[in-house]
Amino acid sequence: MSKEAIKARQKKRRILVEKYSKKRAYSKNIVDHINLQKLPKNASPVRLHNICNITGRTKGYIRKFGISRLEFRRLASQGLIPGVRKASW
């Protein structure tokens, strides 16, 4: 389990990326590096990580479901993910 602070930090980054996305796109079109450098570091979409919504795990992340492979397996075995079933028994 990851710490709540890591999840909160990631949430802050996501908000900043959305907030500055228009300014970033405008500055990139003009090739204005000075204005790009003035933006906060965390406003860059490169700094975002894929994190499991349940556990906060960063590795083994499945984009389609937004969770890690371990949580996916657990939830799929319990039948809690619609449209997903085991391939073999």
N, C-alpha and C positions, 0 to 999 in steps of 0.2 A: 504494500500500500504506500502510495506517495503521500507526502505531507500536504496539508490543505494550502499551505503558502505557495507551493509550486503550482497548484491548480489556479489559485487566485492570480498569480503572476501571469500565467498564460492567458487568463481571461482579460487582464488589463492590456496585454499585448494585442489581443484580438480587437479590442475596442479602439486602440490607437491606430491600428492598421486601417480600420474602416474610416476613422475620423480623417486621416491624412491621405487617403487613397486618391482623391481628386487632385490635391496639391502635388502629390508625387507624380501622377500621370501628366499633369500640365508641365511640370518642370522637366520631365524626361523628354517630352515632345519638343521643347525648346532647347534641350541640351544645356540647361542652366544648372551647373554643378554646385554653384554657390548656394542656391536656394535648397537644393537637395541636402546639402551638408547641414543646413540650419534645422532641418526636421529632426525630431527625436530618434534615437537609435532604434527604439522599440516600435517605431512606426513602419519599419521595413518588414514586408511580408516574409522575408527570408528567415527572420528570427522566430517565426512561429513553428511549433512542433506539433506533431500529431500525438495526442494524449488520450488514453482511454477515458471515456466519460464516467465510468464506474470506479475504477481503481486508480487511475492516474498513471498507469504503466505506459512507457513510451515505446517500448520494443514489441514487435509482434502485433502491430496495429492494423486492423482491417478497416479500410476507408469506407466501404459501402455501409457498414453497420456502426462505425464510430466507436468500436470497442476493441480490446485486445483479443488475441486468439484464445487465451485461457478463459476469459469471460464469455466469449462467443461459444466455445465448446460447452461450458457449463449451462448456459442458457438454452442452447440448441438441444442438449440432452434432456432438459426438463420440458422441452416443447414450448418455450416462451417466446421464440422468434418465429413469427408467422412465415410460412412458405419454406422453411428449412427443415429437412429431415436427414437422418443418417443414411449414408449411401449403402452401407452393409451392416449386418448384425453379426 
